[in-house]
Amino acid sequence: MIANLLAAFTGISGGFAVGGGFVAFISVLGVLPRVILLTSQKSQLRIIEWALIAGALCGTGVLFGPVYIQTPFLVPAAGLFSGLFIGMMAAALTEVLNVIPLITRRLKVAGSLQIIIAAIIAGKVAGSLFYWLIFLPVWKD
């Protein structure tokens, strides 16, 4: 009984720590204000906030157990939204840290910025395709 209570307490404490870190990460990166600025949807602020919260809660819920999706068209949609979220986080982190301008100045290749960004995108796409088409099928067998 005490072991179960200790495990529950540890799980809840860990969840609060990770959740607090996630909220701090989103706040420091300024993802929400940047999304609103880029989409010009200031009137939809509450909807965007709740979408972010609902996405985090659904992502957490998926981690509690296996999820079986009976509708085949939802699988690509889930992958698309997951990719959009990860892409937004990576882009926000890159923008906040000014990684790309810093690298182009240090390497003295500022004129090739479009080629560098295209290479980054191609690498992300190639890595995703490798993971989904080669790594996962081989790993499952």
N, CA, C and O atoms as a GROMACS GRO file, in nm:
protein
  564
    1MET      N    1   0.083  -0.120   0.000
    1MET     CA    2   0.000   0.000   0.000
    1MET      C    3   0.087   0.126   0.000
    1MET      O    4   0.065   0.218  -0.078
    2ILE      N    5   0.187   0.128   0.088
    2ILE     CA    6   0.276   0.245   0.096
    2ILE      C    7   0.357   0.257  -0.033
    2ILE      O    8   0.383   0.368  -0.080
    3ALA      N    9   0.397   0.144  -0.089
    3ALA     CA   10   0.474   0.147  -0.214
    3ALA      C   11   0.389   0.207  -0.328
    3ALA      O   12   0.440   0.282  -0.410
    4ASN      N   13   0.259   0.173  -0.331
    4ASN     CA   14   0.171   0.229  -0.433
    4ASN      C   15   0.152   0.379  -0.414
    4ASN      O   16   0.152   0.454  -0.512
    5LEU      N   17   0.137   0.422  -0.290
    5LEU     CA   18   0.123   0.565  -0.264
    5LEU      C   19   0.250   0.641  -0.300
    5LEU      O   20   0.245   0.751  -0.354
    6LEU      N   21   0.364   0.581  -0.269
    6LEU     CA   22   0.492   0.643  -0.303
    6LEU      C   23   0.509   0.652  -0.455
    6LEU      O   24   0.558   0.752  -0.507
    7ALA      N   25   0.470   0.546  -0.526
    7ALA     CA   26   0.479   0.546  -0.672
    7ALA      C   27   0.386   0.651  -0.732
    7ALA      O   28   0.424   0.721  -0.826
    8ALA      N   29   0.265   0.663  -0.677
    8ALA     CA   30   0.170   0.764  -0.726
    8ALA      C   31   0.224   0.905  -0.700
    8ALA      O   32   0.217   0.991  -0.786
    9PHE      N   33   0.276   0.926  -0.579
    9PHE     CA   34   0.332   1.057  -0.545
    9PHE      C   35   0.450   1.093  -0.636
    9PHE      O   36   0.463   1.206  -0.682
   10THR      N   37   0.537   0.994  -0.661
   10THR     CA   38   0.653   1.017  -0.748
   10THR      C   39   0.607   1.048  -0.890
   10THR      O   40   0.662   1.137  -0.954
   11GLY      N   41   0.508   0.976  -0.940
   11GLY     CA   42   0.457   1.000  -1.074
   11GLY      C   43   0.394   1.137  -1.088
   11GLY      O   44   0.418   1.207  -1.187
   12ILE      N   45   0.314   1.176  -0.990
   12ILE     CA   46   0.251   1.308  -0.994
   12ILE      C   47   0.356   1.418  -0.983
   12ILE      O   48   0.348   1.519  -1.053
   13SER      N   49   0.452   1.399  -0.896
   13SER     CA   50   0.559   1.499  -0.881
   13SER      C   51   0.639   1.513  -1.009
   13SER      O   52   0.672   1.624  -1.052
   14GLY      N   53   0.671   1.400  -1.070
   14GLY     CA   54   0.743   1.404  -1.198
   14GLY      C   55   0.661   1.472  -1.305
   14GLY      O   56   0.715   1.547  -1.387
   15GLY      N   57   0.532   1.446  -1.307
   15GLY     CA   58   0.444   1.511  -1.405
   15GLY      C   59   0.440   1.661  -1.387
   15GLY      O   60   0.444   1.736  -1.485
   16PHE      N   61   0.433   1.706  -1.262
   16PHE     CA   62   0.435   1.850  -1.236
   16PHE      C   63   0.568   1.912  -1.279
   16PHE      O   64   0.571   2.021  -1.334
   17ALA      N   65   0.677   1.842  -1.252
   17ALA     CA   66   0.809   1.894  -1.291
   17ALA      C   67   0.822   1.905  -1.442
   17ALA      O   68   0.867   2.007  -1.494
   18VAL      N   69   0.783   1.799  -1.513
   18VAL     CA   70   0.791   1.802  -1.659
   18VAL      C   71   0.694   1.905  -1.717
   18VAL      O   72   0.729   1.978  -1.809
   19GLY      N   73   0.574   1.910  -1.662
   19GLY     CA   74   0.476   2.009  -1.709
   19GLY      C   75   0.524   2.151  -1.686
   19GLY      O   76   0.508   2.237  -1.772
   20GLY      N   77   0.582   2.175  -1.569
   20GLY     CA   78   0.637   2.309  -1.541
   20GLY      C   79   0.750   2.344  -1.636
   20GLY      O   80   0.761   2.458  -1.682
   21GLY      N   81   0.835   2.245  -1.663
   21GLY     CA   82   0.944   2.268  -1.758
   21GLY      C   83   0.892   2.295  -1.898
   21GLY      O   84   0.946   2.380  -1.969
   22PHE      N   85   0.788   2.224  -1.938
   22PHE     CA   86   0.729   2.244  -2.070
   22PHE      C   87   0.670   2.383  -2.083
   22PHE      O   88   0.692   2.452  -2.183
   23VAL      N   89   0.596   2.425  -1.982
   23VAL     CA   90   0.536   2.560  -1.984
   23VAL      C   91   0.645   2.667  -1.985
   23VAL      O   92   0.633   2.766  -2.056
   24ALA      N   93   0.750   2.646  -1.906
   24ALA     CA   94   0.860   2.743  -1.905
   24ALA      C   95   0.929   2.746  -2.041
   24ALA      O   96   0.964   2.853  -2.090
   25PHE      N   97   0.948   2.630  -2.101
   25PHE     CA   98   1.011   2.623  -2.233
   25PHE      C   99   0.928   2.697  -2.337
   25PHE      O  100   0.981   2.775  -2.415
   26ILE      N  101   0.797   2.673  -2.337
   26ILE     CA  102   0.707   2.741  -2.432
   26ILE      C  103   0.709   2.892  -2.406
   26ILE      O  104   0.711   2.971  -2.500
   27SER      N  105   0.710   2.931  -2.279
   27SER     CA  106   0.709   3.073  -2.246
   27SER      C  107   0.839   3.142  -2.286
   27SER      O  108   0.838   3.251  -2.343
   28VAL      N  109   0.952   3.078  -2.257
   28VAL     CA  110   1.081   3.138  -2.289
   28VAL      C  111   1.098   3.151  -2.440
   28VAL      O  112   1.148   3.252  -2.490
   29LEU      N  113   1.055   3.048  -2.514
   29LEU     CA  114   1.068   3.053  -2.659
   29LEU      C  115   0.970   3.151  -2.722
   29LEU      O  116   0.994   3.198  -2.834
   30GLY      N  117   0.863   3.183  -2.653
   30GLY     CA  118   0.765   3.275  -2.709
   30GLY      C  119   0.689   3.215  -2.826
   30GLY      O  120   0.660   3.284  -2.924
   31VAL      N  121   0.657   3.086  -2.816
   31VAL     CA  122   0.589   3.018  -2.926
   31VAL      C  123   0.451   3.078  -2.949
   31VAL      O  124   0.416   3.110  -3.063
   32LEU      N  125   0.374   3.094  -2.845
   32LEU     CA  126   0.237   3.143  -2.861
   32LEU      C  127   0.232   3.284  -2.921
   32LEU      O  128   0.158   3.304  -3.017
   33PRO      N  129   0.306   3.381  -2.868
   33PRO     CA  130   0.303   3.513  -2.932
   33PRO      C  131   0.353   3.511  -3.077
   33PRO      O  132   0.303   3.586  -3.161
   34ARG      N  133   0.450   3.425  -3.106
   34ARG     CA  134   0.502   3.417  -3.242
   34ARG      C  135   0.398   3.359  -3.337
   34ARG      O  136   0.383   3.407  -3.449
   35VAL      N  137   0.326   3.256  -3.294
   35VAL     CA  138   0.221   3.197  -3.376
   35VAL      C  139   0.112   3.300  -3.403
   35VAL      O  140   0.064   3.313  -3.516
   36ILE      N  141   0.074   3.373  -3.300
   36ILE     CA  142  -0.030   3.475  -3.317
   36ILE      C  143   0.018   3.585  -3.410
   36ILE      O  144  -0.059   3.634  -3.493
   37LEU      N  145   0.143   3.625  -3.397
   37LEU     CA  146   0.199   3.728  -3.484
   37LEU      C  147   0.202   3.682  -3.630
   37LEU      O  148   0.166   3.757  -3.720
   38LEU      N  149   0.246   3.559  -3.653
   38LEU     CA  150   0.258   3.508  -3.790
   38LEU      C  151   0.122   3.484  -3.855
   38LEU      O  152   0.108   3.503  -3.976
   39THR      N  153   0.023   3.443  -3.777
   39THR     CA  154  -0.108   3.412  -3.835
   39THR      C  155  -0.204   3.529  -3.831
   39THR      O  156  -0.312   3.522  -3.890
   40SER      N  157  -0.167   3.637  -3.765
   40SER     CA  158  -0.254   3.756  -3.752
   40SER      C  159  -0.391   3.718  -3.696
   40SER      O  160  -0.493   3.765  -3.745
   41GLN      N  161  -0.392   3.634  -3.596
   41GLN     CA  162  -0.516   3.586  -3.535
   41GLN      C  163  -0.526   3.628  -3.389
   41GLN      O  164  -0.554   3.545  -3.303
   42LYS      N  165  -0.505   3.755  -3.362
   42LYS     CA  166  -0.508   3.801  -3.223
   42LYS      C  167  -0.646   3.779  -3.161
   42LYS      O  168  -0.657   3.756  -3.040
   43SER      N  169  -0.751   3.785  -3.243
   43SER     CA  170  -0.886   3.763  -3.190
   43SER      C  171  -0.908   3.618  -3.149
   43SER      O  172  -1.000   3.589  -3.073
   44GLN      N  173  -0.825   3.526  -3.198
   44GLN     CA  174  -0.838   3.384  -3.168
   44GLN      C  175  -0.741   3.338  -3.059
   44GLN      O  176  -0.712   3.219  -3.049
   45LEU      N  177  -0.692   3.431  -2.978
   45LEU     CA  178  -0.590   3.400  -2.876
   45LEU      C  179  -0.634   3.289  -2.781
   45LEU      O  180  -0.558   3.196  -2.755
   46ARG      N  181  -0.755   3.298  -2.730
   46ARG     CA  182  -0.802   3.196  -2.634
   46ARG      C  183  -0.811   3.058  -2.699
   46ARG      O  184  -0.778   2.957  -2.636
   47ILE      N  185  -0.855   3.053  -2.824
   47ILE     CA  186  -0.866   2.924  -2.894
   47ILE      C  187  -0.728   2.863  -2.913
   47ILE      O  188  -0.710   2.743  -2.894
   48ILE      N  189  -0.631   2.945  -2.952
   48ILE     CA  190  -0.495   2.896  -2.972
   48ILE      C  191  -0.435   2.848  -2.840
   48ILE      O  192  -0.368   2.745  -2.836
   49GLU      N  193  -0.458   2.922  -2.732
   49GLU     CA  194  -0.410   2.879  -2.601
   49GLU      C  195  -0.469   2.746  -2.561
   49GLU      O  196  -0.397   2.656  -2.518
   50TRP      N  197  -0.601   2.732  -2.577
   50TRP     CA  198  -0.666   2.607  -2.539
   50TRP      C  199  -0.625   2.492  -2.631
   50TRP      O  200  -0.620   2.378  -2.586
   51ALA      N  201  -0.597   2.521  -2.757
   51ALA     CA  202  -0.548   2.416  -2.847
   51ALA      C  203  -0.412   2.366  -2.801
   51ALA      O  204  -0.386   2.246  -2.806
   52LEU      N  205  -0.327   2.456  -2.756
   52LEU     CA  206  -0.196   2.417  -2.704
   52LEU      C  207  -0.211   2.332  -2.578
   52LEU      O  208  -0.143   2.230  -2.563
   53ILE      N  209  -0.298   2.373  -2.489
   53ILE     CA  210  -0.322   2.297  -2.365
   53ILE      C  211  -0.382   2.160  -2.397
   53ILE      O  212  -0.339   2.059  -2.341
   54ALA      N  213  -0.481   2.157  -2.486
   54ALA     CA  214  -0.545   2.030  -2.522
   54ALA      C  215  -0.445   1.936  -2.589
   54ALA      O  216  -0.448   1.815  -2.565
   55GLY      N  217  -0.358   1.990  -2.673
   55GLY     CA  218  -0.257   1.907  -2.738
   55GLY      C  219  -0.161   1.846  -2.637
   55GLY      O  220  -0.125   1.729  -2.648
   56ALA      N  221  -0.120   1.926  -2.539
   56ALA     CA  222  -0.031   1.874  -2.436
   56ALA      C  223  -0.100   1.766  -2.353
   56ALA      O  224  -0.040   1.665  -2.320
   57LEU      N  225  -0.227   1.788  -2.319
   57LEU     CA  226  -0.301   1.688  -2.242
   57LEU      C  227  -0.324   1.560  -2.321
   57LEU      O  228  -0.311   1.451  -2.267
   58CYS      N  229  -0.357   1.573  -2.449
   58CYS     CA  230  -0.377   1.453  -2.532
   58CYS      C  231  -0.246   1.377  -2.549
   58CYS      O  232  -0.244   1.254  -2.545
   59GLY      N  233  -0.138   1.450  -2.569
   59GLY     CA  234  -0.007   1.385  -2.581
   59GLY      C  235   0.030   1.311  -2.454
   59GLY      O  236   0.087   1.202  -2.460
   60THR      N  237  -0.003   1.369  -2.340
   60THR     CA  238   0.023   1.303  -2.213
   60THR      C  239  -0.066   1.180  -2.197
   60THR      O  240  -0.021   1.076  -2.149
   61GLY      N  241  -0.191   1.192  -2.236
   61GLY     CA  242  -0.284   1.080  -2.227
   61GLY      C  243  -0.241   0.961  -2.310
   61GLY      O  244  -0.262   0.846  -2.269
   62VAL      N  245  -0.182   0.987  -2.425
   62VAL     CA  246  -0.135   0.880  -2.512
   62VAL      C  247  -0.025   0.800  -2.443
   62VAL      O  248  -0.012   0.679  -2.466
   63LEU      N  249   0.055   0.865  -2.360
   63LEU     CA  250   0.165   0.797  -2.294
   63LEU      C  251   0.121   0.699  -2.186
   63LEU      O  252   0.201   0.615  -2.143
   64PHE      N  253  -0.002   0.707  -2.141
   64PHE     CA  254  -0.048   0.620  -2.033
   64PHE      C  255  -0.080   0.478  -2.078
   64PHE      O  256  -0.087   0.388  -1.995
   65GLY      N  257  -0.097   0.457  -2.204
   65GLY     CA  258  -0.128   0.323  -2.251
   65GLY      C  259  -0.136   0.317  -2.401
   65GLY      O  260  -0.125   0.420  -2.468
   66PRO      N  261  -0.157   0.200  -2.455
   66PRO     CA  262  -0.166   0.187  -2.600
   66PRO      C  263  -0.292   0.255  -2.654
   66PRO      O  264  -0.398   0.252  -2.592
   67VAL      N  265  -0.277   0.314  -2.768
   67VAL     CA  266  -0.389   0.381  -2.832
   67VAL      C  267  -0.417   0.308  -2.962
   67VAL      O  268  -0.327   0.291  -3.045
   68TYR      N  269  -0.539   0.264  -2.980
   68TYR     CA  270  -0.578   0.195  -3.102
   68TYR      C  271  -0.672   0.285  -3.180
   68TYR      O  272  -0.778   0.323  -3.131
   69ILE      N  273  -0.632   0.318  -3.301
   69ILE     CA  274  -0.712   0.405  -3.385
   69ILE      C  275  -0.778   0.318  -3.491
   69ILE      O  276  -0.710   0.256  -3.573
   70GLN      N  277  -0.911   0.314  -3.489
   70GLN     CA  278  -0.985   0.231  -3.583
   70GLN      C  279  -1.006   0.301  -3.717
   70GLN      O  280  -1.036   0.237  -3.818
   71THR      N  281  -0.992   0.432  -3.719
   71THR     CA  282  -1.014   0.509  -3.840
   71THR      C  283  -0.879   0.537  -3.906
   71THR      O  284  -0.798   0.610  -3.849
   72PRO      N  285  -0.852   0.480  -4.023
   72PRO     CA  286  -0.719   0.490  -4.082
   72PRO      C  287  -0.676   0.633  -4.118
   72PRO      O  288  -0.557   0.664  -4.116
   73PHE      N  289  -0.771   0.721  -4.149
   73PHE     CA  290  -0.731   0.856  -4.190
   73PHE      C  291  -0.684   0.940  -4.072
   73PHE      O  292  -0.628   1.048  -4.093
   74LEU      N  293  -0.706   0.896  -3.949
   74LEU     CA  294  -0.660   0.973  -3.834
   74LEU      C  295  -0.511   0.953  -3.806
   74LEU      O  296  -0.448   1.038  -3.743
   75VAL      N  297  -0.455   0.842  -3.851
   75VAL     CA  298  -0.314   0.816  -3.827
   75VAL      C  299  -0.225   0.920  -3.897
   75VAL      O  300  -0.138   0.978  -3.832
   76PRO      N  301  -0.245   0.947  -4.028
   76PRO     CA  302  -0.163   1.053  -4.089
   76PRO      C  303  -0.190   1.190  -4.029
   76PRO      O  304  -0.098   1.272  -4.020
   77ALA      N  305  -0.312   1.216  -3.986
   77ALA     CA  306  -0.343   1.345  -3.924
   77ALA      C  307  -0.267   1.359  -3.792
   77ALA      O  308  -0.214   1.466  -3.762
   78ALA      N  309  -0.262   1.252  -3.714
   78ALA     CA  310  -0.187   1.256  -3.588
   78ALA      C  311  -0.038   1.278  -3.616
   78ALA      O  312   0.027   1.356  -3.547
   79GLY      N  313   0.015   1.211  -3.716
   79GLY     CA  314   0.154   1.231  -3.754
   79GLY      C  315   0.180   1.372  -3.803
   79GLY      O  316   0.284   1.431  -3.771
   80LEU      N  317   0.087   1.427  -3.880
   80LEU     CA  318   0.101   1.564  -3.930
   80LEU      C  319   0.104   1.664  -3.815
   80LEU      O  320   0.190   1.752  -3.811
   81PHE      N  321   0.011   1.651  -3.722
   81PHE     CA  322   0.007   1.745  -3.611
   81PHE      C  323   0.127   1.730  -3.519
   81PHE      O  324   0.177   1.828  -3.465
   82SER      N  325   0.174   1.607  -3.500
   82SER     CA  326   0.295   1.586  -3.420
   82SER      C  327   0.414   1.651  -3.488
   82SER      O  328   0.496   1.716  -3.422
   83GLY      N  329   0.424   1.634  -3.618
   83GLY     CA  330   0.533   1.696  -3.693
   83GLY      C  331   0.526   1.847  -3.690
   83GLY      O  332   0.629   1.914  -3.679
   84LEU      N  333   0.405   1.902  -3.700
   84LEU     CA  334   0.390   2.047  -3.691
   84LEU      C  335   0.434   2.099  -3.556
   84LEU      O  336   0.501   2.202  -3.547
   85PHE      N  337   0.398   2.028  -3.451
   85PHE     CA  338   0.436   2.071  -3.317
   85PHE      C  339   0.588   2.068  -3.300
   85PHE      O  340   0.648   2.163  -3.251
   86ILE      N  341   0.650   1.959  -3.340
   86ILE     CA  342   0.795   1.947  -3.327
   86ILE      C  343   0.865   2.050  -3.414
   86ILE      O  344   0.965   2.109  -3.372
   87GLY      N  345   0.814   2.071  -3.533
   87GLY     CA  346   0.871   2.172  -3.621
   87GLY      C  347   0.861   2.312  -3.564
   87GLY      O  348   0.955   2.391  -3.573
   88MET      N  349   0.746   2.344  -3.504
   88MET     CA  350   0.729   2.476  -3.442
   88MET      C  351   0.825   2.493  -3.325
   88MET      O  352   0.883   2.600  -3.308
   89MET      N  353   0.840   2.388  -3.245
   89MET     CA  354   0.933   2.398  -3.132
   89MET      C  355   1.076   2.415  -3.179
   89MET      O  356   1.151   2.497  -3.125
   90ALA      N  357   1.115   2.339  -3.280
   90ALA     CA  358   1.251   2.351  -3.332
   90ALA      C  359   1.274   2.488  -3.394
   90ALA      O  360   1.379   2.548  -3.375
   91ALA      N  361   1.176   2.536  -3.469
   91ALA     CA  362   1.190   2.668  -3.532
   91ALA      C  363   1.196   2.778  -3.427
   91ALA      O  364   1.274   2.872  -3.440
   92ALA      N  365   1.114   2.766  -3.324
   92ALA     CA  366   1.115   2.868  -3.218
   92ALA      C  367   1.247   2.867  -3.144
   92ALA      O  368   1.303   2.973  -3.114
   93LEU      N  369   1.298   2.748  -3.115
   93LEU     CA  370   1.426   2.739  -3.046
   93LEU      C  371   1.538   2.796  -3.133
   93LEU      O  372   1.625   2.868  -3.084
   94THR      N  373   1.535   2.764  -3.260
   94THR     CA  374   1.636   2.817  -3.352
   94THR      C  375   1.627   2.969  -3.361
   94THR      O  376   1.728   3.038  -3.363
   95GLU      N  377   1.504   3.020  -3.366
   95GLU     CA  378   1.486   3.165  -3.378
   95GLU      C  379   1.531   3.237  -3.251
   95GLU      O  380   1.596   3.342  -3.258
   96VAL      N  381   1.497   3.181  -3.136
   96VAL     CA  382   1.534   3.246  -3.012
   96VAL      C  383   1.686   3.248  -2.995
   96VAL      O  384   1.743   3.348  -2.953
   97LEU      N  385   1.749   3.139  -3.028
   97LEU     CA  386   1.893   3.130  -3.012
   97LEU      C  387   1.971   3.192  -3.128
   97LEU      O  388   2.094   3.201  -3.123
   98ASN      N  389   1.901   3.233  -3.233
   98ASN     CA  390   1.963   3.290  -3.352
   98ASN      C  391   2.074   3.200  -3.404
   98ASN      O  392   2.184   3.246  -3.438
   99VAL      N  393   2.045   3.071  -3.411
   99VAL     CA  394   2.145   2.974  -3.451
   99VAL      C  395   2.189   2.992  -3.596
   99VAL      O  396   2.308   2.998  -3.624
  100ILE      N  397   2.094   3.001  -3.686
  100ILE     CA  398   2.129   3.006  -3.828
  100ILE      C  399   2.206   3.133  -3.862
  100ILE      O  400   2.310   3.123  -3.929
  101PRO      N  401   2.162   3.253  -3.821
  101PRO     CA  402   2.244   3.371  -3.852
  101PRO      C  403   2.384   3.365  -3.791
  101PRO      O  404   2.481   3.410  -3.851
  102LEU      N  405   2.393   3.310  -3.671
  102LEU     CA  406   2.523   3.298  -3.606
  102LEU      C  407   2.616   3.206  -3.684
  102LEU      O  408   2.733   3.238  -3.705
  103ILE      N  409   2.563   3.092  -3.727
  103ILE     CA  410   2.645   2.997  -3.803
  103ILE      C  411   2.687   3.057  -3.937
  103ILE      O  412   2.802   3.043  -3.978
  104THR      N  413   2.594   3.124  -4.005
  104THR     CA  414   2.630   3.180  -4.136
  104THR      C  415   2.736   3.289  -4.123
  104THR      O  416   2.822   3.301  -4.210
  105ARG      N  417   2.731   3.368  -4.017
  105ARG     CA  418   2.835   3.470  -3.996
  105ARG      C  419   2.969   3.406  -3.961
  105ARG      O  420   3.073   3.448  -4.012
  106ARG      N  421   2.967   3.306  -3.874
  106ARG     CA  422   3.092   3.241  -3.832
  106ARG      C  423   3.160   3.168  -3.947
  106ARG      O  424   3.282   3.170  -3.960
  107LEU      N  425   3.079   3.103  -4.030
  107LEU     CA  426   3.136   3.028  -4.142
  107LEU      C  427   3.155   3.113  -4.267
  107LEU      O  428   3.207   3.067  -4.368
  108LYS      N  429   3.113   3.239  -4.258
  108LYS     CA  430   3.125   3.334  -4.369
  108LYS      C  431   3.055   3.282  -4.495
  108LYS      O  432   3.110   3.288  -4.605
  109VAL      N  433   2.933   3.231  -4.476
  109VAL     CA  434   2.853   3.184  -4.589
  109VAL      C  435   2.716   3.251  -4.589
  109VAL      O  436   2.615   3.187  -4.621
  110ALA      N  437   2.711   3.378  -4.552
  110ALA     CA  438   2.584   3.449  -4.540
  110ALA      C  439   2.508   3.453  -4.672
  110ALA      O  440   2.385   3.460  -4.672
  111GLY      N  441   2.578   3.450  -4.784
  111GLY     CA  442   2.512   3.451  -4.913
  111GLY      C  443   2.441   3.321  -4.946
  111GLY      O  444   2.358   3.317  -5.036
  112SER      N  445   2.473   3.215  -4.874
  112SER     CA  446   2.416   3.082  -4.901
  112SER      C  447   2.309   3.044  -4.800
  112SER      O  448   2.284   2.925  -4.778
  113LEU      N  449   2.245   3.142  -4.740
  113LEU     CA  450   2.147   3.114  -4.635
  113LEU      C  451   2.031   3.029  -4.687
  113LEU      O  452   1.986   2.938  -4.617
  114GLN      N  453   1.983   3.056  -4.806
  114GLN     CA  454   1.872   2.978  -4.861
  114GLN      C  455   1.913   2.832  -4.884
  114GLN      O  456   1.834   2.741  -4.860
  115ILE      N  457   2.034   2.811  -4.930
  115ILE     CA  458   2.082   2.675  -4.952
  115ILE      C  459   2.095   2.601  -4.819
  115ILE      O  460   2.061   2.483  -4.810
  116ILE      N  461   2.142   2.670  -4.716
  116ILE     CA  462   2.157   2.608  -4.583
  116ILE      C  463   2.021   2.568  -4.528
  116ILE      O  464   2.005   2.458  -4.475
  117ILE      N  465   1.923   2.656  -4.539
  117ILE     CA  466   1.788   2.625  -4.490
  117ILE      C  467   1.728   2.509  -4.569
  117ILE      O  468   1.665   2.421  -4.511
  118ALA      N  469   1.747   2.508  -4.701
  118ALA     CA  470   1.698   2.397  -4.783
  118ALA      C  471   1.764   2.266  -4.743
  118ALA      O  472   1.699   2.162  -4.740
  119ALA      N  473   1.894   2.270  -4.710
  119ALA     CA  474   1.964   2.149  -4.667
  119ALA      C  475   1.910   2.100  -4.533
  119ALA      O  476   1.896   1.979  -4.512
  120ILE      N  477   1.880   2.191  -4.442
  120ILE     CA  478   1.824   2.152  -4.313
  120ILE      C  479   1.688   2.086  -4.332
  120ILE      O  480   1.659   1.984  -4.270
  121ILE      N  481   1.605   2.144  -4.419
  121ILE     CA  482   1.473   2.088  -4.445
  121ILE      C  483   1.486   1.950  -4.509
  121ILE      O  484   1.416   1.856  -4.470
  122ALA      N  485   1.575   1.938  -4.608
  122ALA     CA  486   1.594   1.809  -4.674
  122ALA      C  487   1.644   1.703  -4.575
  122ALA      O  488   1.602   1.587  -4.581
  123GLY      N  489   1.733   1.743  -4.485
  123GLY     CA  490   1.781   1.649  -4.384
  123GLY      C  491   1.671   1.603  -4.290
  123GLY      O  492   1.665   1.485  -4.255
  124LYS      N  493   1.584   1.696  -4.249
  124LYS     CA  494   1.473   1.658  -4.161
  124LYS      C  495   1.378   1.563  -4.233
  124LYS      O  496   1.332   1.465  -4.174
  125VAL      N  497   1.348   1.591  -4.359
  125VAL     CA  498   1.258   1.504  -4.435
  125VAL      C  499   1.321   1.367  -4.454
  125VAL      O  500   1.254   1.265  -4.436
  126ALA      N  501   1.450   1.363  -4.491
  126ALA     CA  502   1.519   1.235  -4.510
  126ALA      C  503   1.523   1.155  -4.380
  126ALA      O  504   1.500   1.034  -4.382
  127GLY      N  505   1.551   1.221  -4.269
  127GLY     CA  506   1.552   1.152  -4.140
  127GLY      C  507   1.416   1.098  -4.103
  127GLY      O  508   1.406   0.986  -4.053
  128SER      N  509   1.311   1.174  -4.127
  128SER     CA  510   1.174   1.128  -4.097
  128SER      C  511   1.138   1.009  -4.184
  128SER      O  512   1.082   0.910  -4.135
  129LEU      N  513   1.169   1.018  -4.313
  129LEU     CA  514   1.137   0.907  -4.403
  129LEU      C  515   1.214   0.781  -4.363
  129LEU      O  516   1.158   0.672  -4.364
  130PHE      N  517   1.341   0.797  -4.327
  130PHE     CA  518   1.419   0.682  -4.282
  130PHE      C  519   1.355   0.618  -4.158
  130PHE      O  520   1.342   0.496  -4.150
  131TYR      N  521   1.316   0.703  -4.064
  131TYR     CA  522   1.259   0.652  -3.939
  131TYR      C  523   1.129   0.577  -3.966
  131TYR      O  524   1.111   0.464  -3.919
  132TRP      N  525   1.038   0.639  -4.042
  132TRP     CA  526   0.906   0.580  -4.061
  132TRP      C  527   0.905   0.464  -4.160
  132TRP      O  528   0.827   0.370  -4.144
  133LEU      N  529   0.990   0.470  -4.263
  133LEU     CA  530   0.984   0.368  -4.367
  133LEU      C  531   1.085   0.255  -4.350
  133LEU      O  532   1.060   0.144  -4.396
  134ILE      N  533   1.198   0.280  -4.285
  134ILE     CA  534   1.301   0.178  -4.274
  134ILE      C  535   1.320   0.132  -4.129
  134ILE      O  536   1.312   0.012  -4.100
  135PHE      N  537   1.344   0.226  -4.039
  135PHE     CA  538   1.375   0.189  -3.901
  135PHE      C  539   1.259   0.120  -3.831
  135PHE      O  540   1.276   0.012  -3.775
  136LEU      N  541   1.141   0.181  -3.833
  136LEU     CA  542   1.027   0.121  -3.762
  136LEU      C  543   0.987  -0.014  -3.816
  136LEU      O  544   0.966  -0.106  -3.736
  137PRO      N  545   0.974  -0.034  -3.948
  137PRO     CA  546   0.938  -0.169  -3.995
  137PRO      C  547   1.044  -0.274  -3.959
  137PRO      O  548   1.008  -0.387  -3.924
  138VAL      N  549   1.171  -0.240  -3.965
  138VAL     CA  550   1.276  -0.336  -3.930
  138VAL      C  551   1.273  -0.364  -3.780
  138VAL      O  552   1.291  -0.479  -3.738
  139TRP      N  553   1.251  -0.260  -3.700
  139TRP     CA  554   1.252  -0.275  -3.555
  139TRP      C  555   1.134  -0.360  -3.507
  139TRP      O  556   1.147  -0.434  -3.410
  140LYS      N  557   1.018  -0.349  -3.573
  140LYS     CA  558   0.900  -0.425  -3.532
  140LYS      C  559   0.913  -0.574  -3.561
  140LYS      O  560   0.854  -0.656  -3.491
  141ASP      N  561   0.991  -0.609  -3.663
  141ASP     CA  562   1.003  -0.752  -3.701
  141ASP      C  563   1.088  -0.829  -3.609
  141ASP      O  564   1.106  -0.949  -3.628
   0.00000   0.00000   0.00000
